Amino acid sequence: MNYRQKAMIESLFESIVGIVIIGGIMLGIEFHYGFFGISFLAILALLILKRSKNKTQRITMINEIKSHWGKEHKEKREFVHIEKMYRFLIEREEYSFNIDDITWEDLNMNEVFSKIDHTKSLPGMQYLYNMLRRPVFDNNELEKRNEIISSLQENKNISQGIQYELSKLGKKKGSNIFLYFENGINVDTKLAIIYKTLSYIPFLILILFFFSLPIAFFALITIIGVNTIIYQTNKYKIYEEMETFMYLENLISCAENITKQEIDILDLEQSEMKALLKKLKSIKSNVAKINANERFGSEIEILIHYYNMIVLREPNIFYKTMKLMNKYKEDIFRLYVLVGKIDAYISIASYRDSLKYYCKPDLKDTGMKFYLKADELYHPLLDNPVPYSFEMNNIGALITGSNASGKSTFLRTIGINSIFAQTINLVLAENYESSYFKLLTSIGTVDNVVRGDSYFMAEAKSLKRIIDTLDVNQPVLCILDEIFRGTNTAERISAALEALNYMIERNCCVVAATHDLELTSLVSDKYENYHFQESIIDDDIIFDYILRKGPCTSRNAIAILKYLNYPKEIYENALRRAETYLSYRGDYILD
């Protein structure tokens, strides 16, 4: 039986039960009170059905959560909402270093984030994103993260139980919650005391019925008219904020349910969460009152609606709740962050279980010395990655090789894993040792027609931002792809040579890919050389993506023209001119 069939059967059953309830009441009024028992049994049957339905939904959701553990969560992600916590926090807090927008985009970190994101809630996604953009330089903080994540990984039942509560909060609602965190709820409350007074008058008028019916009826109709106008005027304000109110009620409920889980063995800051929940208890109960009519059937909903209108119940609760929400805005934000933090840590635990292998990085404070060693390091987005092993001991690296040979993938593999090491405390490698360092890249530079920047200008600005960041007291890892490729050969090599020397002398480890083989000899005392190569066998190009020591010695670019069946004249003349040109250029640069 499919979902639609089940829904139709449940709807039919509920309709029949509704008829039975009404019929029992009518029979009880007309013939005998005993018939009310039919209505009572029908209501009991409806409650049992609802409870059974909720239990089935819970079991289905938990089974789905278990089946998704350790697997990539493929879903549509709106990064304009995901990055809101990060943007909000960098405006409020001073932080020593953040992964800037250029570096984030260069490393395709949105795609990497999507791979890691096993979260179940919007706060979880936002916290995980924020964590990846804010590297940590404190070993104690990273160790604490690792202990919690490892405990969540070992206690999957607890983690999945928490995920069930987080999934009820979900990712689809709350996209505008940061407007509230930024500005609060900005509604004029000057008339609140008047509305409060008017809400008591209908009850006072009831006393008049004992003295004068005409006056009482006139007064009651008047106050109903006045309160109805006020209610209709204010309900739009209430509805505008209702999404925020309901989301915060769900957030508080989620946090309450998380604290009820068996998490005493985990250091998830539940004591702080419980203290916050105690403060925010009245907010939840008030929001529940505003939203109470939506929890009942249509007939009761109509009666509640008219009652609310006559006594201005919703406007009064709304203004009271709004004041409380503005008063405790920072506490609500802190609760939001704690819920997101728990979700993000569980996400990392699940991601760990999806990996073929990974290691905990060995990070050291080396002061002014840069160090990075990796064994079998691989890229998180590749299904069958070729791993890399290398060591950079206070020295940079130049990477040579033809296009599509693997240079850019290698650069991004280093950058992504260095972010992992100082944020989520894992690296996709058999072994990883490094100093703490800042990370900046210039890989995907393009020209900007709108801003009027040429390719070279855009690249020069990107590199300048890195140079301005250098600090001899803090190692920097700088990853570059084809430095100054937007200009002529002589100026490109000359400028690149000076820039590479300048940065390496200022505690900056530069890992740069280049097609200019002359650079490999000109900076060989300060840079280790690595290369990728390809082979043309039986009219086919084969890339093995293996990182090799030393500069590239093969020149296959023109050979590719032959592979593509270019005219023989073009291929042979190009090869001859290249030999002459390379000889001349080498003499020029060395002079």
C-alpha positions in Angstrom: 0.0 0.0 0.0 1.5 3.3 -1.1 1.5 6.6 0.8 -1.5 8.1 -1.1 -3.7 5.0 -0.4 -2.8 5.2 3.3 -3.7 8.9 3.4 -7.0 8.3 1.7 -7.9 5.5 4.1 -6.9 7.6 7.1 -9.0 10.5 5.8 -12.0 8.3 5.2 -11.7 6.8 8.7 -11.5 10.3 10.3 -14.6 11.4 8.4 -16.5 8.4 9.6 -15.4 8.9 13.2 -16.5 12.5 12.9 -20.0 11.5 11.8 -20.2 8.9 14.6 -19.2 11.6 17.2 -21.9 14.0 16.0 -24.5 11.1 15.7 -23.7 10.0 19.3 -24.2 13.5 20.6 -27.5 13.9 18.7 -28.8 10.5 19.9 -27.8 11.4 23.5 -29.7 14.6 23.4 -32.8 13.1 21.7 -33.1 9.8 23.4 -30.8 8.8 26.3 -27.5 10.0 27.8 -26.0 6.6 27.3 -25.6 7.3 23.6 -22.9 9.8 24.5 -20.8 6.8 25.1 -20.7 6.3 21.3 -19.2 9.7 20.9 -16.7 9.0 23.7 -15.6 5.7 22.1 -15.2 7.4 18.7 -13.1 10.2 20.2 -11.0 7.5 22.0 -10.6 5.7 18.7 -9.5 8.9 17.0 -6.9 9.6 19.7 -5.5 6.0 19.4 -5.3 6.4 15.6 -3.4 9.7 16.0 -1.0 8.2 18.5 -0.4 5.2 16.3 0.2 7.4 13.3 2.7 9.5 15.2 4.5 6.4 16.4 4.7 5.1 12.8 6.0 8.4 11.6 8.7 8.4 14.3 9.8 4.9 13.5 9.9 5.7 9.8 12.0 8.8 10.4 14.4 7.1 12.7 15.0 4.3 10.3 15.6 6.8 7.5 18.1 8.6 9.8 19.9 5.4 10.5 20.1 4.5 6.7 21.6 7.9 6.0 24.4 7.7 8.6 27.8 7.7 6.9 26.3 8.6 3.5 26.4 11.8 1.5 23.2 13.9 1.9 22.3 15.0 -1.6 19.9 17.9 -1.4 19.4 21.4 -2.6 21.4 23.9 -0.6 20.8 27.7 -0.5 24.2 29.1 0.5 22.7 32.6 0.7 21.0 31.3 3.9 23.7 28.8 5.0 26.3 31.6 5.3 24.2 33.9 7.4 25.6 32.8 10.8 29.1 33.3 9.5 28.4 36.8 8.1 26.5 37.7 11.3 29.4 36.6 13.6 32.3 38.2 11.7 30.5 41.5 12.1 30.1 41.0 15.9 33.3 39.2 16.9 37.0 39.9 16.5 38.7 36.8 15.1 42.4 36.4 14.3 41.7 34.9 10.9 38.9 33.8 8.5 39.0 31.9 5.2 38.3 34.8 2.9 35.8 34.7 0.0 38.5 34.3 -2.7 40.1 31.3 -1.0 36.7 29.7 -0.3 35.7 30.0 -3.9 39.2 28.9 -5.2 39.0 25.7 -3.3 35.4 24.9 -4.4 34.5 24.9 -0.7 30.7 25.1 -1.3 30.9 21.7 -3.0 33.2 20.4 -0.3 30.8 21.7 2.4 27.9 19.8 0.6 30.0 16.6 0.9 30.5 17.0 4.6 27.1 18.3 5.4 25.2 15.5 7.1 23.2 18.0 9.3 19.5 17.8 9.9 18.7 21.5 10.7 19.3 25.0 9.5 21.3 26.0 12.6 23.5 22.9 12.1 24.2 23.8 8.4 25.1 27.3 9.4 27.3 26.3 12.3 29.2 23.8 10.2 29.7 26.4 7.5 30.9 29.0 10.0 33.3 26.4 11.6 34.9 25.7 8.2 35.6 29.3 7.6 37.2 30.0 11.0 40.4 28.0 11.5 41.5 27.4 15.1 45.0 28.0 16.3 44.5 26.5 19.7 45.3 22.8 20.3 43.0 22.6 23.4 40.0 23.7 21.4 40.7 21.3 18.6 41.2 18.4 21.0 37.9 19.2 22.7 36.1 19.1 19.3 37.8 15.8 18.5 36.8 14.2 21.8 33.1 15.2 21.4 33.0 14.1 17.7 34.6 10.8 18.5 32.1 10.2 21.3 29.2 10.9 19.0 30.8 8.6 16.4 31.1 5.8 19.0 27.6 6.4 20.4 25.6 6.3 17.1 22.2 5.5 18.8 22.5 8.7 20.9 23.6 10.7 17.9 20.7 9.4 15.8 18.3 10.1 18.6 19.4 13.7 18.6 19.2 13.8 14.8 15.6 12.8 15.1 14.8 15.9 17.2 16.9 18.1 14.9 15.1 16.8 11.8 11.8 18.0 13.3 13.3 21.5 13.4 14.4 20.9 9.8 16.2 23.0 7.2 13.4 24.5 5.2 12.0 27.0 7.8 13.8 29.9 9.6 15.6 31.4 6.6 14.8 34.9 7.9 15.6 34.3 11.5 18.8 36.4 11.4 16.7 39.5 10.7 15.4 39.0 14.2 18.8 38.3 15.6 20.1 41.5 14.0 17.3 43.9 14.7 14.9 42.2 17.1 11.1 42.6 16.5 10.5 46.2 15.7 6.8 46.9 16.4 5.3 50.0 18.1 4.1 49.0 21.6 2.6 52.3 22.8 -1.0 51.1 22.5 -0.4 47.8 24.3 -1.7 49.0 27.6 -4.9 50.2 26.0 -5.4 46.9 24.3 -4.9 45.2 27.6 -7.6 47.3 29.2 -10.0 46.8 26.4 -9.6 43.0 26.7 -11.2 43.1 30.2 -14.2 45.2 29.3 -16.3 42.3 27.7 -16.1 40.4 31.0 -17.1 43.5 33.0 -20.1 44.1 30.7 -21.5 40.7 31.7 -22.2 42.2 35.1 -24.5 44.8 33.4 -26.8 42.1 32.3 -27.9 41.7 35.9 -29.0 45.4 36.0 -30.0 46.6 32.5 -30.3 44.3 29.5 -30.6 47.2 26.9 -27.5 49.0 28.2 -25.6 45.7 28.5 -26.5 44.7 24.9 -25.5 48.1 23.6 -22.2 48.1 25.5 -21.4 44.6 24.4 -22.1 45.3 20.7 -20.0 48.4 21.0 -17.0 46.8 22.6 -17.2 43.8 20.2 -17.1 46.3 17.3 -14.1 48.2 18.7 -12.2 45.1 19.6 -12.9 43.5 16.2 -11.4 46.6 14.4 -8.4 46.5 16.7 -8.0 42.8 16.2 -8.2 43.0 12.4 -5.7 45.9 12.4 -3.2 44.0 14.5 -3.6 40.5 13.1 -1.4 41.4 10.1 1.4 42.5 12.4 1.0 39.2 14.2 1.0 37.1 11.0 4.1 38.9 9.7 6.0 37.9 12.8 4.3 34.5 13.2 6.9 32.6 11.2 9.6 33.9 13.5 7.5 33.1 16.6 6.7 29.6 15.5 10.3 28.9 14.5 11.6 29.9 17.9 8.9 27.8 19.6 10.2 24.8 17.5 13.8 25.7 18.3 13.1 25.7 22.1 11.1 22.5 21.8 14.1 20.9 19.9 16.5 22.0 22.5 14.3 20.7 25.3 14.0 17.3 23.6 17.8 17.2 23.0 18.4 17.7 26.8 16.1 14.7 27.5 18.4 12.4 25.4 21.0 10.3 27.2 23.8 12.7 26.5 25.3 12.9 30.0 28.3 11.0 28.7 29.0 13.7 26.1 30.2 17.2 26.8 27.6 19.0 24.8 27.2 22.0 27.1 23.8 20.7 28.2 24.0 22.6 31.5 24.2 25.9 29.6 21.4 24.8 27.3 19.2 23.9 30.3 19.8 27.3 31.9 18.9 29.1 28.7 15.7 27.0 28.4 14.7 27.9 31.9 14.9 31.6 30.9 13.0 31.1 27.7 10.2 28.9 29.0 7.6 31.7 29.1 8.3 32.6 25.5 7.5 29.1 24.3 4.2 29.0 26.3 3.1 32.3 25.0 3.8 31.4 21.4 1.9 28.2 21.9 -1.1 30.2 23.1 -1.0 32.4 19.9 -0.8 29.3 17.7 -3.2 27.1 19.8 -6.2 27.4 17.4 -4.2 25.7 14.6 -3.9 22.6 16.7 -7.7 22.0 16.7 -10.3 21.1 14.2 -12.1 23.6 12.0 -15.2 24.1 14.2 -13.2 24.6 17.4 -10.8 26.8 15.4 -13.7 29.1 14.4 -15.0 29.4 18.0 -11.4 30.2 19.3 -11.0 32.7 16.5 -14.1 34.7 17.6 -13.2 34.5 21.3 -9.7 35.8 20.5 -11.2 38.6 18.5 -13.6 39.7 21.2 -11.1 39.7 24.1 -8.0 40.7 22.0 -6.3 37.6 23.3 -3.8 37.2 20.5 -2.7 40.9 20.3 -2.1 41.0 24.0 -0.1 37.8 24.0 1.8 39.0 20.9 3.0 42.2 22.5 3.9 40.4 25.7 5.8 37.8 23.8 7.5 40.4 21.6 8.9 42.2 24.6 10.2 38.9 26.0 11.8 38.0 22.7 13.6 41.3 22.4 14.7 41.1 26.0 16.1 37.6 25.6 17.3 37.9 22.0 21.0 37.2 22.9 20.0 34.1 24.9 17.8 32.8 22.0 20.8 33.3 19.7 23.0 31.5 22.0 20.6 28.6 22.2 20.4 28.6 18.3 24.2 28.4 18.2 24.3 25.5 20.7 21.7 23.5 18.7 23.6 24.2 15.5 26.9 23.2 17.2 25.5 19.8 18.3 24.1 19.1 14.8 27.4 20.1 13.1 29.4 17.8 15.4 27.1 14.9 14.7 27.4 15.7 11.0 31.2 15.4 11.2 30.9 12.1 13.1 28.7 10.8 10.3 31.1 12.1 7.6 34.0 10.3 9.3 32.2 7.0 8.9 31.8 7.7 5.1 35.6 7.9 4.5 37.9 5.2 3.3 40.6 6.5 5.6 41.5 9.6 7.5 43.8 10.7 10.4 43.8 13.2 13.2 46.3 15.9 12.3 49.5 16.5 14.3 49.5 20.3 14.6 52.5 22.0 16.2 53.2 25.6 17.1 56.5 26.1 15.3 56.7 29.8 15.7 58.3 31.3 12.6 58.9 28.0 10.9 56.6 26.5 8.3 56.2 22.8 8.2 53.9 20.5 6.3 54.2 16.7 5.8 51.5 14.5 4.4 51.3 10.8 3.5 48.7 9.6 1.1 46.7 12.8 1.1 43.6 12.9 -1.1 40.9 15.2 -2.4 37.4 14.8 -0.8 35.4 15.3 -4.0 37.0 12.6 -6.1 35.6 9.0 -6.2 38.9 7.4 -7.0 41.6 9.9 -6.0 45.3 9.4 -6.6 46.9 10.3 -3.2 49.9 12.5 -2.7 52.9 12.2 -0.3 55.3 15.2 0.2 57.2 17.2 2.8 57.8 21.0 3.0 60.2 21.9 5.8 60.4 25.7 5.8 60.5 25.7 2.0 58.1 26.3 -0.8 57.1 24.2 -3.8 56.8 24.7 -7.6 54.5 22.4 -9.5 55.0 21.9 -13.2 53.2 19.8 -15.8 50.9 20.2 -18.7 47.2 21.3 -18.5 44.9 18.6 -17.1 47.8 16.7 -15.6 46.7 17.3 -12.0 48.3 20.5 -10.8 45.2 22.4 -9.8 43.7 19.3 -8.1 46.9 18.9 -6.1 46.8 22.6 -5.0 43.2 22.3 -3.9 43.9 19.0 -2.1 46.5 20.8 0.1 44.2 23.8 0.7 41.1 21.8 1.6 42.9 19.5 3.9 44.7 22.3 5.7 41.2 23.8 6.4 40.0 20.5 7.7 43.0 20.1 10.0 42.4 23.4 11.8 38.6 23.3 11.9 37.1 19.8 12.1 40.3 18.2 13.3 40.6 15.5 10.6 42.6 15.2 7.4 42.1 12.8 4.4 45.5 11.2 4.7 47.3 8.3 6.4 49.4 10.8 8.2 49.5 14.6 8.4 51.9 16.9 10.4 52.1 20.6 10.1 52.5 23.9 11.8 49.6 26.2 12.4 49.2 28.6 9.6 46.9 31.0 7.8 45.7 30.0 4.3 45.3 32.2 1.3 45.0 31.3 -2.4 44.9 32.8 -5.8 43.8 30.0 -8.1 40.6 30.8 -10.1 41.3 34.5 -11.0 39.3 35.8 -13.9 38.9 39.2 -15.6 36.1 41.4 -14.4 34.5 43.3 -17.3 31.9 45.0 -15.0 34.6 46.4 -12.7 37.0 47.2 -15.6 39.7 44.8 -14.4 41.9 43.0 -16.9 42.9 39.4 -16.2 46.4 40.6 -15.1 44.9 43.4 -12.9 42.5 41.0 -11.2 45.3 38.5 -10.6 47.7 41.3 -9.3 45.0 42.5 -6.8 44.4 38.9 -5.6 48.1 38.4 -5.0 48.5 41.8 -3.4 45.8 40.9 -0.7 48.0 37.9 0.2 51.2 40.0 0.4 49.5 42.5 2.6 48.5 39.7 5.0 52.1 38.4 5.6 53.3 38.4 9.1 56.8 37.1 10.1 55.3 36.0 13.4 52.6 33.7 11.8 53.3 31.2 9.0 51.2 31.6 5.9 50.4 29.0 3.3 49.9 30.7 0.0 48.6 28.6 -3.0 49.0 30.0 -6.4 48.0 28.8 -9.9 49.9 30.2 -12.9 51.3 33.3 -11.2 51.0 36.5 -13.4 49.8 34.4 -16.4 47.9 37.4 -17.8 51.0 39.2 -19.2 53.9 38.7 -21.5 56.6 36.0 -20.9 59.5 38.2 -19.9 57.5 40.4 -17.5 55.6 37.4 -16.1 58.7 35.4 -15.2 60.5 38.5 -13.8 57.6 39.5 -11.6 56.9 36.0 -10.5 60.5 35.5 -9.5 60.5 38.6 -7.4 57.1 37.9 -5.8 58.1 34.2 -4.9 61.3 35.4 -3.3 59.6 38.2 -1.4 57.0 35.9 0.1 59.2 33.0 1.0 61.5 35.4 2.9 58.5 36.6 5.0 57.5 33.3 6.6 55.1 32.4 3.7 55.2 28.9 2.2 54.2 29.3 -1.4 52.9 26.3 -3.3 52.6 27.5 -6.9 51.8 25.8 -10.2 53.5 27.2 -13.3 54.2 26.5 -17.0 57.4 28.5 -16.8 60.1 25.9 -16.5 62.7 28.7 -16.1 61.4 29.5 -12.6 62.2 26.0 -11.4 66.0 26.7 -11.7 65.8 30.4 -10.7 64.3 29.6 -7.3 65.6 26.1 -6.7 67.4 27.1 -3.5 64.1 28.2 -1.8 61.6 25.9 -3.5 61.2 22.2 -3.9 60.3 21.1 -7.4 57.4 18.6 -8.2 55.8 17.7 -11.4 53.0 15.8 -13.1 53.4 14.1 -16.4 51.3 12.4 -19.1 52.1 9.9 -21.8 51.0 9.7 -25.4 50.7 6.0 -26.3 49.1 4.7 -29.4 47.5 8.1 -30.2 46.0 8.3 -26.7 46.8 10.7 -23.9 47.3 9.0 -20.5 47.4 11.0 -17.2 48.4 9.1 -14.1 48.1 12.1 -11.8 51.1 10.9 -9.8 53.1 13.6 -8.0 56.8 13.2 -8.8 59.8 15.1 -7.5 61.8 17.4 -9.7 60.8 19.8 -12.5 58.9 18.6 -15.5 61.2 17.6 -18.3 58.7 16.6 -21.0 57.0 19.0 -23.4 53.8 17.4 -24.7 51.7 20.4 -25.6 52.7 20.4 -29.3 52.5 16.6 -29.3 48.8 16.9 -28.3 48.3 18.8 -31.6 49.5 15.7 -33.4 47.2 13.6 -31.2 44.3 15.8 -32.4 45.3 15.3 -36.1 46.5 18.8 -36.7 48.1 19.2 -40.2 51.6 17.9 -40.2 53.0 21.2 -41.3 51.6 23.0 -38.2 52.9 20.3 -35.8 56.4 20.1 -37.2 57.0 23.8 -37.6 55.6 24.5 -34.1 58.0 21.9 -32.7 61.0 23.5 -34.5 60.1 27.0 -33.5 59.6 26.0 -29.8 63.1 24.6 -29.7 64.5 27.9 -31.0 62.3 30.0 -28.8 63.1 28.1 -25.6 66.8 28.4 -26.2 66.6 32.1 -26.7 64.2 32.7 -23.8 66.4 30.8 -21.4 69.4 32.9 -22.3 67.3 36.1 -21.9 66.0 35.2 -18.4 69.4 34.0 -17.1 70.9 37.3 -18.2 
